């Protein structure tokens, strides 16, 4: 896979992973929640952080496969974390800002 394709794949994976906590009521879309079947915002945010690190690890694997891994400072993690939160905005809007008919 080319470097450009791997970058687009990681971005697409980040978009899907950032919205996943807000689009379903299961932990990591696999495990059903035991308490009433509804996840709290705290669980959704913890899941969002976990998915950020999973997508980052996949990106690191792609970077390692292409060549030498570039050293990253705190600025890199601040920017990618902010980007991940921005990518989660459509799912957050759908879950908390739109009215749903019961």
Secondary structure, 3 states (H helix, E strand, C coil): CCHHHHHHHHHHHHHHHHHHHHHCCEECCCEECCCCCCCCHHHHHHHHHHHHHHHHHHHHHHHHHHCCCCCCCHHHHHHHHHHHHHHCHHHHHHHHHCCCCC
